[in-house]
Amino acid sequence: MSVLSRMLRHKSVEQLQSEAGQSGDFRRVLGLWQLTAIGIGAIIGVGIFVLAGQQAAANAGPAVVLSFLIAGAGSACAALSYAEFSGMIPVTGSAYTYGYAVLGEFVAWVIGWDLLLEYALIVAVVAIGWSGYVQALLLQLTGLTLPAWAQGAIGTGHGHVFNVVAAAISLLIAWMLTVKTEWGARANTVIVMIKVIGVALVIGVGAFYVNTANWHPFIPPATTAADGIMHYGWSGVLAASSVVFFAVFGYDTLTTAAEESRNPQRDLPRAVLMSLVVSMALYLAVSLILTGMVPFRELNSPAPVDAAFKALGLNWVRGVINIAAIAGITSVLFAFMLGAARIWFALARDGLLPVWFAKVHPRHGTPYRPTLILGVFTALVAGLLPIGEVAELVNIGTLSAFIVICTAVLVLRVRKPHIQRSFRTPAIWLISPLGVLFSMMLIFGLPWHAADGWHRIGGLPVITFDRFVIWMALGCLIYFGYGMRNSKLERGG
């Protein structure tokens, strides 16, 4: 068999469906609401508590709500594709597994290897942000601070050496996901409920303080800042949509738990769509409320929601908001570490990584080896590196996965139109190409400009692309040196 044919070999959808029905690797413990909570938990985080206000101040003004609508429309194209695949192929691995079924082994490996890094780094980034919120709340409530060496990574402040809180929460989430998935899922559902209640409080209380004059002009006139970048106007709205797009995905993480779902064909598509719809409704409402409460330029703050209520003297709400923000960030940690561990497990189960990683815990039924390794890795990254260094790599992979999924769902409609699907993407010939085009636009189509000494594409430093290429080159070495020869399909498994 030639190298090219080995790269293009794939599992049939029928084979994957059969494996899903027979697999006993995981315990099926997750219902619709727990799956939906994983999706909502991954989507609602810093986007609603930080990006909505910051992008209103920096780029879009009150029209940041239009930015969320544009980003939501692009994300919905991918969500509909995920919904169709998750009901048709209810196997752990998400985009990796779907790519394996349609586009071949090498494409599947690339997207799986890609998402493994993305998800792990998202955990590290969010853990660093979680640490900042917790330390601020600790100071506010008790007046206590950690020793300087334990407050952050080297270079983030005087005397800082290691971010102890960020490392600790990474290890705690890994332990919860190792012991029992349902324990972590139940805790996550409670955390998501706290977060949604906090967001509802922001909307409910803030609505009484909206001054509609703050919404005029809804799209502020375009201006050019000192850095040469255009802000406001429609260009600002589009620029903001490219930033907030990364706040409206995350539903893909719940599809990695397909083999832990009690009724995956029914529940996974519903959970994907419900999590996006609920999250988008909350994003749009918060965007309108914040820009109505105070002039949008006052939202240029590390904590815009807190700043808006502080400006109006509503201090009693601020404490609840900070607790909800911490809860929201915790649920993001849970969702993405769960996703990373299961993608790692799927790669190993298919032979593309050593099968040692594909052993489930004999008592708890969890992929404990990848989970614990990810816990230690993310703890070290979060403890030792500044948030800016880690965040640079956390965008490209998800957009690449969206391109693969939107392409694959269309290819499979042509190749196997009559295969059983519990959910069918409507207007597939429109939705699928739009999803691909939107994702490609965000990766390549935005203008270059200079900032902070680096050239950027769509807000991402070019150094990000360099590191991404290095990671993918390492992935290719592993695939051609190990995965291709040890794949289950190579061995006839």
C-alpha positions as CSV (number, residue, x, y, z in Angstrom):
1,M,0.0,0.0,0.0
2,S,1.4,3.4,-1.0
3,V,2.0,6.2,1.6
4,L,-0.7,8.3,0.0
5,S,-3.3,5.5,0.2
6,R,-2.4,4.8,3.8
7,M,-2.8,8.5,4.6
8,L,-6.3,8.5,3.0
9,R,-7.6,5.3,4.5
10,H,-10.6,5.8,6.7
11,K,-13.1,4.1,8.9
12,S,-16.5,3.6,7.5
13,V,-19.5,5.3,9.1
14,E,-21.1,1.9,9.5
15,Q,-18.1,0.6,11.3
16,L,-18.0,3.5,13.7
17,Q,-21.7,3.2,14.4
18,S,-21.2,-0.5,15.1
19,E,-18.3,0.2,17.4
20,A,-20.3,2.9,19.3
21,G,-23.0,0.3,20.0
22,Q,-20.6,-2.3,21.3
23,S,-18.0,-0.2,23.0
24,G,-17.7,-0.8,26.8
25,D,-14.7,1.5,27.4
26,F,-16.7,4.1,29.2
27,R,-19.7,4.1,31.6
28,R,-22.8,5.8,30.1
29,V,-23.7,8.3,32.8
30,L,-24.4,11.6,31.1
31,G,-28.0,12.8,30.3
32,L,-29.2,15.6,28.1
33,W,-29.0,18.3,30.8
34,Q,-25.5,17.3,31.9
35,L,-24.3,17.4,28.2
36,T,-25.9,20.8,27.7
37,A,-24.3,22.1,30.9
38,I,-20.9,21.0,29.5
39,G,-21.6,23.0,26.3
40,I,-22.9,26.1,28.1
41,G,-20.0,25.8,30.6
42,A,-17.5,25.8,27.7
43,I,-19.1,28.7,25.9
44,I,-20.0,31.1,28.7
45,G,-16.8,32.3,30.4
46,V,-14.6,35.3,29.9
47,G,-16.5,36.2,26.8
48,I,-19.6,37.3,28.7
49,F,-17.7,38.8,31.7
50,V,-14.9,40.5,29.8
51,L,-15.0,40.5,25.9
52,A,-18.5,42.0,25.6
53,G,-17.6,45.2,27.4
54,Q,-14.0,45.4,26.1
55,Q,-15.0,45.1,22.5
56,A,-17.8,47.6,22.9
57,A,-15.2,50.1,24.2
58,A,-12.4,49.2,21.7
59,N,-14.1,48.4,18.4
60,A,-17.9,48.3,18.0
61,G,-19.6,50.6,20.6
62,P,-23.2,49.5,21.3
63,A,-23.2,47.6,18.0
64,V,-21.1,44.9,19.8
65,V,-24.5,43.1,19.8
66,L,-24.2,42.9,16.0
67,S,-20.7,41.6,16.4
68,F,-22.1,38.7,18.6
69,L,-24.8,38.1,16.0
70,I,-22.3,37.8,13.2
71,A,-20.0,35.6,15.2
72,G,-23.0,33.5,16.4
73,A,-24.1,33.0,12.8
74,G,-20.7,31.7,11.8
75,S,-20.5,29.5,14.9
76,A,-24.0,28.2,14.2
77,C,-22.9,26.9,10.8
78,A,-20.3,24.7,12.5
79,A,-22.7,23.8,15.4
80,L,-25.3,22.4,12.9
81,S,-22.6,20.3,11.3
82,Y,-21.4,19.0,14.7
83,A,-25.1,18.2,15.5
84,E,-25.5,16.1,12.4
85,F,-22.2,14.2,13.0
86,S,-22.7,13.7,16.7
87,G,-26.1,12.0,16.1
88,M,-24.7,9.9,13.2
89,I,-21.4,8.9,14.7
90,P,-21.7,8.9,18.6
91,V,-18.1,8.0,19.2
92,T,-15.6,9.8,21.5
93,G,-13.1,12.0,19.6
94,S,-15.4,14.7,18.1
95,A,-13.8,16.4,15.1
96,Y,-11.0,13.8,15.0
97,T,-13.4,10.9,14.7
98,Y,-15.6,12.7,12.1
99,G,-12.6,13.5,10.0
100,Y,-11.4,9.9,10.2
101,A,-14.8,8.7,8.8
102,V,-14.8,11.0,5.8
103,L,-11.5,12.7,5.0
104,G,-9.0,10.0,5.9
105,E,-6.5,9.1,8.6
106,F,-3.9,11.8,8.0
107,V,-6.5,14.7,8.1
108,A,-8.0,13.1,11.2
109,W,-4.6,12.9,12.9
110,V,-3.8,16.5,12.1
111,I,-7.1,17.8,13.5
112,G,-6.8,15.5,16.6
113,W,-3.2,16.5,17.3
114,D,-4.2,20.2,16.7
115,L,-7.2,20.1,19.1
116,L,-5.1,18.2,21.8
117,L,-2.9,21.3,22.0
118,E,-5.7,23.8,21.7
119,Y,-7.8,22.3,24.5
120,A,-4.9,21.8,26.8
121,L,-3.7,25.4,26.4
122,I,-7.3,26.7,26.8
123,V,-7.3,24.9,30.2
124,A,-4.0,26.6,31.1
125,V,-5.1,30.1,30.0
126,V,-8.4,29.8,31.8
127,A,-6.7,28.5,35.0
128,I,-4.5,31.6,35.0
129,G,-7.6,33.8,34.6
130,W,-9.3,31.8,37.4
131,S,-6.4,32.4,39.7
132,G,-6.6,36.2,39.2
133,Y,-10.3,36.3,40.0
134,V,-9.9,34.1,43.1
135,Q,-7.0,36.1,44.5
136,A,-9.0,39.4,43.9
137,L,-12.0,37.9,45.7
138,L,-9.9,36.7,48.5
139,L,-8.4,40.1,49.0
140,Q,-11.9,41.7,48.8
141,L,-13.5,39.4,51.3
142,T,-10.7,38.8,53.8
143,G,-7.9,41.3,53.1
144,L,-5.5,38.4,52.7
145,T,-2.9,37.9,49.9
146,L,-0.7,35.0,49.0
147,P,3.0,35.3,49.4
148,A,4.5,37.2,46.4
149,W,6.3,34.1,45.0
150,A,2.9,32.2,44.8
151,Q,0.9,34.9,43.2
152,G,2.0,34.4,39.6
153,A,4.5,33.3,37.0
154,I,7.9,34.9,36.7
155,G,7.6,38.2,34.9
156,T,4.1,38.9,35.9
157,G,4.9,40.9,39.0
158,H,7.6,41.7,41.6
159,G,8.8,38.5,43.3
160,H,6.4,36.2,41.4
161,V,7.7,32.7,40.8
162,F,4.9,30.2,40.4
163,N,1.1,30.7,40.1
164,V,0.1,28.2,42.8
165,V,-3.7,28.8,42.5
166,A,-3.7,28.2,38.7
167,A,-1.7,25.0,39.1
168,A,-4.0,23.8,42.0
169,I,-7.2,24.2,40.1
170,S,-5.8,22.4,37.0
171,L,-4.9,19.4,39.2
172,L,-8.2,19.5,41.0
173,I,-10.2,19.4,37.8
174,A,-8.0,16.5,36.5
175,W,-8.7,14.6,39.7
176,M,-12.4,15.1,39.5
177,L,-12.5,13.8,35.9
178,T,-10.3,10.8,36.9
179,V,-12.3,9.7,39.9
180,K,-15.8,9.6,38.3
181,T,-17.1,11.5,35.2
182,E,-20.5,11.8,36.7
183,W,-19.2,13.4,39.9
184,G,-17.5,16.0,37.8
185,A,-20.5,16.4,35.5
186,R,-22.8,16.9,38.5
187,A,-20.5,19.5,40.0
188,N,-20.2,21.2,36.6
189,T,-24.0,21.3,36.3
190,V,-24.3,23.1,39.6
191,I,-21.5,25.5,38.7
192,V,-23.2,26.3,35.4
193,M,-26.4,27.0,37.2
194,I,-24.6,29.4,39.5
195,K,-23.1,31.1,36.4
196,V,-26.4,31.4,34.6
197,I,-28.1,32.8,37.7
198,G,-25.3,35.4,38.0
199,V,-25.7,36.4,34.3
200,A,-29.5,36.6,34.8
201,L,-28.9,38.9,37.8
202,V,-26.8,41.2,35.6
203,I,-29.6,41.3,33.0
204,G,-32.4,41.6,35.5
205,V,-30.9,44.3,37.7
206,G,-29.1,46.1,34.9
207,A,-32.3,46.5,32.9
208,F,-33.6,49.0,35.4
209,Y,-30.6,51.2,34.9
210,V,-30.5,51.3,31.1
211,N,-30.4,54.7,29.6
212,T,-31.3,54.4,25.9
213,A,-29.3,57.6,25.2
214,N,-26.2,55.5,25.7
215,W,-27.1,53.5,22.6
216,H,-26.8,56.5,20.3
217,P,-25.1,56.4,18.0
218,F,-25.5,52.6,17.9
219,I,-22.6,52.3,15.5
220,P,-20.1,55.1,16.4
221,P,-18.3,56.9,13.6
222,A,-15.1,55.3,12.3
223,T,-11.9,56.7,13.8
224,T,-8.3,55.8,13.4
225,A,-6.3,55.2,16.6
226,A,-2.6,56.0,17.1
227,D,-1.7,52.4,16.2
228,G,-3.1,53.0,12.7
229,I,-6.1,50.6,13.3
230,M,-9.6,51.6,12.4
231,H,-12.1,51.4,15.2
232,Y,-15.9,51.8,15.2
233,G,-18.0,52.0,12.1
234,W,-18.7,48.7,10.3
235,S,-15.0,47.8,10.2
236,G,-15.0,48.0,14.0
237,V,-18.1,45.8,14.2
238,L,-16.5,43.2,12.0
239,A,-13.2,43.4,13.9
240,A,-15.1,42.8,17.2
241,S,-16.9,39.8,15.7
242,S,-13.5,38.2,14.9
243,V,-12.5,38.6,18.5
244,V,-15.8,37.5,20.2
245,F,-16.1,34.5,17.8
246,F,-13.7,32.7,20.2
247,A,-16.3,33.2,22.9
248,V,-19.1,31.5,21.1
249,F,-17.6,28.1,20.5
250,G,-17.2,25.3,23.0
251,Y,-20.2,23.1,22.2
252,D,-17.7,20.9,20.4
253,T,-16.3,19.7,23.8
254,L,-19.6,18.0,24.7
255,T,-19.4,15.8,21.6
256,T,-16.1,14.3,22.9
257,A,-18.2,12.6,25.6
258,A,-20.4,10.7,23.1
259,E,-19.5,7.3,24.6
260,E,-20.5,8.5,28.1
261,S,-23.9,9.7,27.0
262,R,-26.9,7.5,27.9
263,N,-28.7,8.2,24.6
264,P,-26.1,9.9,22.3
265,Q,-28.1,9.8,19.0
266,R,-30.9,11.7,20.6
267,D,-29.1,13.9,23.2
268,L,-25.9,15.0,21.5
269,P,-27.5,17.0,18.6
270,R,-30.0,18.6,21.1
271,A,-27.2,19.5,23.6
272,V,-25.1,21.1,20.9
273,L,-27.9,23.3,19.6
274,M,-29.4,24.1,23.1
275,S,-26.0,25.1,24.5
276,L,-25.4,27.5,21.6
277,V,-28.9,29.0,21.6
278,V,-28.9,29.6,25.4
279,S,-25.4,31.1,25.4
280,M,-26.1,33.4,22.4
281,A,-29.3,34.7,24.1
282,L,-27.3,35.5,27.2
283,Y,-24.5,37.1,25.2
284,L,-26.9,39.4,23.3
285,A,-28.8,40.4,26.4
286,V,-25.6,41.2,28.4
287,S,-24.2,43.3,25.5
288,L,-27.3,45.4,25.3
289,I,-27.6,45.9,29.0
290,L,-23.9,46.8,29.6
291,T,-23.8,49.4,26.7
292,G,-27.2,50.8,28.0
293,M,-26.1,51.1,31.6
294,V,-23.0,53.3,31.0
295,P,-21.3,55.0,28.0
296,F,-19.5,52.3,26.1
297,R,-16.1,53.9,26.5
298,E,-16.3,53.3,30.2
299,L,-16.3,49.6,29.7
300,N,-12.6,49.5,28.8
301,S,-11.7,47.6,31.9
302,P,-10.3,44.1,32.8
303,A,-13.7,43.5,34.4
304,P,-16.3,45.5,32.4
305,V,-19.4,44.0,34.1
306,D,-18.0,44.9,37.5
307,A,-17.0,48.3,36.3
308,A,-20.5,49.1,35.0
309,F,-22.1,48.2,38.3
310,K,-19.4,50.0,40.3
311,A,-20.0,53.2,38.2
312,L,-23.7,53.1,39.3
313,G,-22.9,52.4,42.9
314,L,-24.4,48.9,42.8
315,N,-21.7,47.3,45.0
316,W,-24.0,44.6,46.4
317,V,-24.3,43.1,42.9
318,R,-20.6,43.1,42.3
319,G,-19.8,40.4,44.8
320,V,-22.4,38.1,43.2
321,I,-21.0,38.9,39.8
322,N,-17.5,38.0,40.9
323,I,-18.7,34.6,42.3
324,A,-20.6,33.9,39.1
325,A,-17.5,34.8,37.0
326,I,-15.4,32.3,39.0
327,A,-18.1,29.7,38.6
328,G,-18.2,30.4,34.9
329,I,-14.5,30.0,34.4
330,T,-14.4,26.8,36.4
331,S,-16.9,25.2,34.1
332,V,-14.7,26.1,31.1
333,L,-11.8,24.3,32.7
334,F,-14.0,21.2,33.2
335,A,-15.3,21.1,29.6
336,F,-12.0,21.6,27.8
337,M,-10.0,19.2,30.0
338,L,-12.7,16.6,29.5
339,G,-12.4,17.1,25.7
340,A,-8.6,17.0,25.6
341,A,-8.4,13.8,27.5
342,R,-11.0,12.0,25.3
343,I,-9.4,13.1,22.1
344,W,-6.0,11.8,23.4
345,F,-7.8,8.5,24.4
346,A,-9.3,8.2,20.9
347,L,-6.0,8.8,19.1
348,A,-4.4,6.1,21.3
349,R,-7.3,3.6,20.8
350,D,-6.9,3.9,17.1
351,G,-3.2,3.2,17.4
352,L,-2.0,6.6,16.3
353,L,-0.5,7.1,19.7
354,P,0.7,4.3,22.1
355,V,-2.1,2.2,23.2
356,W,-0.9,2.6,26.8
357,F,-2.9,5.9,26.8
358,A,-6.1,4.1,25.9
359,K,-6.6,2.2,29.1
360,V,-9.6,3.2,31.2
361,H,-9.5,3.1,35.0
362,P,-10.7,-0.4,36.1
363,R,-13.0,0.9,38.8
364,H,-14.0,4.4,37.6
365,G,-14.2,3.8,33.9
366,T,-12.4,7.0,33.0
367,P,-9.4,7.7,30.6
368,Y,-7.3,8.3,33.7
369,R,-3.8,8.3,32.1
370,P,-4.3,11.1,29.6
371,T,-6.4,13.0,32.2
372,L,-3.7,13.0,34.9
373,I,-0.9,13.8,32.4
374,L,-3.0,16.7,31.1
375,G,-3.6,17.9,34.7
376,V,0.2,17.9,35.4
377,F,1.0,19.5,32.1
378,T,-1.6,22.3,32.4
379,A,-0.6,22.9,36.0
380,L,3.0,23.5,35.0
381,V,2.1,25.7,32.1
382,A,-0.4,27.7,34.1
383,G,2.0,28.0,37.0
384,L,5.2,28.9,35.1
385,L,4.1,31.0,32.1
386,P,2.3,34.4,31.8
387,I,-1.2,34.3,30.3
388,G,-0.1,36.2,27.2
389,E,2.5,33.6,26.3
390,V,0.0,30.8,26.6
391,A,-2.9,32.5,24.9
392,E,-1.1,33.0,21.6
393,L,-1.7,29.5,20.4
394,V,-5.4,29.1,21.5
395,N,-7.3,30.1,18.3
396,I,-6.2,28.5,15.1
397,G,-7.0,24.9,16.0
398,T,-10.7,25.3,16.6
399,L,-11.2,27.2,13.3
400,S,-9.3,24.4,11.5
401,A,-11.6,21.9,13.1
402,F,-14.6,23.9,12.0
403,I,-13.3,23.8,8.4
404,V,-12.9,20.1,8.6
405,I,-16.3,19.4,10.1
406,C,-18.2,21.7,7.7
407,T,-16.4,20.2,4.7
408,A,-16.8,16.6,5.9
409,V,-20.6,16.8,6.6
410,L,-21.2,18.0,3.0
411,V,-18.9,15.3,1.5
412,L,-20.8,12.7,3.4
413,R,-24.1,14.0,2.2
414,V,-22.9,13.4,-1.3
415,R,-21.1,10.2,-0.7
416,K,-23.8,8.5,1.5
417,P,-27.0,10.4,1.3
418,H,-29.2,7.6,2.6
419,I,-27.3,6.8,5.8
420,Q,-29.3,7.1,9.0
421,R,-29.0,10.5,10.6
422,S,-30.9,11.4,13.8
423,F,-30.4,15.1,12.9
424,R,-29.9,16.7,9.4
425,T,-28.4,20.1,8.9
426,P,-30.9,22.3,7.2
427,A,-29.9,24.0,3.9
428,I,-26.7,22.0,3.9
429,W,-25.5,23.5,0.6
430,L,-25.6,26.9,2.1
431,I,-24.7,26.3,5.8
432,S,-21.6,24.1,5.1
433,P,-19.8,26.5,2.7
434,L,-20.7,29.5,4.9
435,G,-19.1,27.7,7.9
436,V,-15.9,27.1,5.9
437,L,-15.7,30.6,4.5
438,F,-16.3,32.2,7.8
439,S,-13.6,30.2,9.5
440,M,-11.1,30.8,6.7
441,M,-11.8,34.5,6.8
442,L,-11.0,34.6,10.5
443,I,-7.7,32.7,10.0
444,F,-6.4,34.4,6.8
445,G,-8.7,37.1,5.6
446,L,-8.3,39.9,8.1
447,P,-5.8,42.7,7.4
448,W,-2.2,42.8,8.7
449,H,-1.0,45.5,11.0
450,A,1.8,46.2,13.3
451,A,1.2,45.9,17.1
452,D,3.5,45.3,20.0
453,G,6.4,44.7,17.7
454,W,4.8,41.8,15.9
455,H,2.9,41.6,12.7
456,R,-0.6,40.2,13.2
457,I,-3.3,38.5,11.3
458,G,-6.8,39.0,12.7
459,G,-5.3,39.9,16.1
460,L,-3.1,36.8,16.2
461,P,0.7,37.5,16.2
462,V,2.6,35.9,13.4
463,I,4.7,34.2,16.1
464,T,1.5,32.3,16.8
465,F,1.5,30.8,13.3
466,D,5.2,30.0,13.7
467,R,4.6,28.0,16.9
468,F,1.6,26.4,15.3
469,V,3.7,25.2,12.4
470,I,6.3,23.8,14.8
471,W,3.6,21.9,16.7
472,M,2.1,20.5,13.4
473,A,5.6,19.6,12.2
474,L,6.1,17.6,15.4
475,G,2.7,16.0,14.8
476,C,3.8,14.9,11.3
477,L,7.0,13.4,12.6
478,I,5.0,11.3,15.1
479,Y,2.4,10.3,12.5
480,F,4.9,9.1,9.9
481,G,7.3,7.7,12.4
482,Y,4.8,5.9,14.6
483,G,1.1,6.4,13.9
484,M,1.0,5.3,10.3
485,R,2.8,2.0,11.1
486,N,0.8,1.3,14.3
487,S,-2.7,2.4,13.2
488,K,-5.4,-0.2,13.8
489,L,-6.2,0.1,10.1
490,E,-2.6,-0.7,9.2
491,R,-2.7,-3.8,11.5
492,G,-6.1,-4.8,10.1
493,G,-7.9,-4.0,13.3
